[in-house]
Amino acid sequence: MVLHKFGPRLYDGLIRTLTAHLTAIASKIEGKEGAPFLRELKKRWDEHNKSTQMIRDILMYMDRTFVVQQQKTPVFALGLELWRENVVRNRQIAERLLSILMSLILKERQGEMIERGLIKSVTQMLVDLGHPVYVEDFEKPFLAAAAEFYKKEAADFISSSDCPDYLRKAEQRLAEEAERCAAYMDGGTEPKVTRVVETELLKNQMTALLEMENSGLIALLRDDKYDDLSRLYGLMRRVDTGLPTVRSMMCDHVKEVGRALVNDPEKTKDPVEYVQALLDMRDKYERIITQAFADDKTFRNALNQAFEHFVNLNARSPEFISLFIDDKLRRGIKGLSDTDVEGVLDKVMALFRYLQEKDVFEKYYKQHLAKRLLSGRTTSDDAERNLLVKLKTECGYQFTSKLESMFTDIKTSRDTMAEFRASLAAGGQLDQLGGIDLQVQVLTTGSWPTQQVSTCNLPRELEDACKAFTTFYLATHSGRRLNFQPNMGTADLRAVFGGGRRHELNVSTYQMCILLLFNEQDSMSYRDIESATKIPAPDLKRALQSLACVKGRNVLRKEPTGKDVNDGDTFFFHDKFTSKLIKVKISTVAATKEGENEKAETRQKVEEDRKPQIEAAIVRIMKARQRLDHNTIITEVTRQLSARFVPNPATIKKRIESLIEREFLARDENDRKFYTYVA
């Protein structure tokens, strides 16, 4: 027929025949209801597929020549088109098909069992008819129905469940939809329906869910609910603004808890307890981020930001952290393994990084380190040096150079004392020390915390021993000057009390000078002691208070009795002093008002030390840029110095004025807001 030019008649006849056949098929399918309807449709579709393949084979020549030349639809594709138009898009069939499919899927969502294979064959038929057919005739209505179903379900869940329960239900629904798509839908449907479920169950309910009273995000964080938090994190990362919202809420919560901690007067009474509370709090949230939030760096950054915010609200945080380190290095790490010590130091360094005033920490750390080194009360030299390395890595060589020279001085002092004894022994002059076991620490003036040179009349024997050491030292180190600091020293005295009771008293140098006066007489007035020792009045009163007013350590007796030392008091040797210990340590009573003065002094020293640093930064910036406006200088100086401290803009302004006076800078003649560098 094609060869004899009857191709059009053959092609058109095929269309008419198939159309008539499919119209009859459609009426048979229409007569069914429910599952039988789908079975009939599947059966007829399978038959039609098979028939169309056979027709294609019979009309192969027409398919290869006439159809190609005339650009007609190939036979098999024509069969699909006609099935689509006459059966699937037959109005009554289309409506009933969609209604039955939606009804079956709803039943499955409600927990009923359905014949999945049947739905699979129908959805596959729609895909075979062309993807747009599947999308228009099934997928779009399916997604709309899913949105409506989950919108209602979300409202039901949120009113009847707490947050963890809701999350479990949402997670289960997402898994069910994924499994449903895999079972009987096209692969492209899964991400679309997942997005619908995420929007309805998570995104639209996110605020209500996270802010649920007693079970929302804050409650989960407070109660360390790792599994629930992990589920929350996993679900919220599916939503556009989910994780940023969770992160922001966590950050605000940590700030609130932290503010309460640093402003708690009970906690701030004890520096060690205060810092330990900060470390425990940080450990808690670090664990949550590691175990529940997939070690998310953005959450860790938020945590660091929150800690930096509230740690710096307490101006004494640098001092407290240094005191905590002091406590740990003096006694807290005794018996710990190297790994545990390293862990403690790393945690403390994490808090140190949050400090904005690192120079204030440095001042206190230097004072505390000096006391540890001079008293020999550090538990581990390795731990001390390890911490120094960490500080050096964090803040640079300049930060630790003086601290390192303090260690050098201690080592050098030990060597110097060995040489001193050797030289005395070699010259047969050991009797110059008068039987005193003298230990001198020679400290470089610039490296150690500055101390006022204190006055004190040392006992003659000790004075002679110090002179012998001075003569030896200056003979080997020309051009140096030695100033003895009795206020920083300690002494061990052997004392005999009534009944021949012997004790070894560990006292300060000032206390030693007072006690040795009682070798000559049994009682002395305050005025006599002051005159004989020449110890400054505040230090003398504290030393006497320690010796006479502390129960269990009162080797002197005071009249009249009382806790405070007054100018009219008289002191007696306490012959009846007893102690279970052979070695008795008598600590000096801590100064109270003086302590506040020391804090003010430390702050003042820090402010003084900052001035040259600010000026150096200004000059560096101006030398590089030559001309800058005021605000840019403040921004640049703050950026450069932020690793050590955050300078006050008013202080920067004063330093600029000072540099103008000293002709390092000049104001621009044309615009007074600008400064120029004077070479």
Sequence and secondary structure as in RCSB ss.txt:
>XXXX:A:sequence
MVLHKFGPRLYDGLIRTLTAHLTAIASKIEGKEGAPFLRELKKRWDEHNKSTQMIRDILMYMDRTFVVQQQKTPV
FALGLELWRENVVRNRQIAERLLSILMSLILKERQGEMIERGLIKSVTQMLVDLGHPVYVEDFEKPFLAAAAEFY
KKEAADFISSSDCPDYLRKAEQRLAEEAERCAAYMDGGTEPKVTRVVETELLKNQMTALLEMENSGLIALLRDDK
YDDLSRLYGLMRRVDTGLPTVRSMMCDHVKEVGRALVNDPEKTKDPVEYVQALLDMRDKYERIITQAFADDKTFR
NALNQAFEHFVNLNARSPEFISLFIDDKLRRGIKGLSDTDVEGVLDKVMALFRYLQEKDVFEKYYKQHLAKRLLS
GRTTSDDAERNLLVKLKTECGYQFTSKLESMFTDIKTSRDTMAEFRASLAAGGQLDQLGGIDLQVQVLTTGSWPT
QQVSTCNLPRELEDACKAFTTFYLATHSGRRLNFQPNMGTADLRAVFGGGRRHELNVSTYQMCILLLFNEQDSMS
YRDIESATKIPAPDLKRALQSLACVKGRNVLRKEPTGKDVNDGDTFFFHDKFTSKLIKVKISTVAATKEGENEKA
ETRQKVEEDRKPQIEAAIVRIMKARQRLDHNTIITEVTRQLSARFVPNPATIKKRIESLIEREFLARDENDRKFY
TYVA
>XXXX:A:secstr
 TTTT HHHHHHHHHHHHHHHHHHHHHHHHT  HHHHHHHHHHHHHHHHHHHHHHHHHTHHHHHTHHHHTT   H
HHHHHHHHIIIIITSHHHHHHHHHHHHHHHHHHHTT    HHHHHHHHHHHHHT HHHHIIIIIHHHHHHHHHHH
HHHHHHHHHH  HHHHHHHHHHHHHHHHHHHHHHS TTHHHHHHHHHIIIIIITTHHHHHT TTTSHHHHHHTT 
HHHHHHHHHHHTTSTTHHHHHHHHHHHHHHHHHHHHHT HHHHHSHHHHHHHHHHHHHHHHHHHHHTSTT HHHH
HHHHHHHHHHHTTSTTHHHHHHHHHHHIIIIITTT  HHHHHHHHHHHHHHHHH S HHHHHHHHHHHHHHHHHH
T  S HHHHHHHHHHHHHHH HHHHHHHHHHHHHHHHHHHHHHHHHHHHHHTT GGGGTT         TTTS  
         HHHHHHHHHHHHHHHHHSTT      GGG EEEEEEE GGG EEEEEEEHHHHHHHHHTTT SEEE
HHHHHHHH   HHHHHHHHHHHHSSTT  SEEEES  SS  TT EEEE TT   S SEEE      SHHHHHHHH
HHHHHHHHHHHHHHHHHHHHHHHHHSEEEHHHHHHHHHHHHTTT    HHHHHHHHHHHHHTTSEEE SS TTEE
EE  
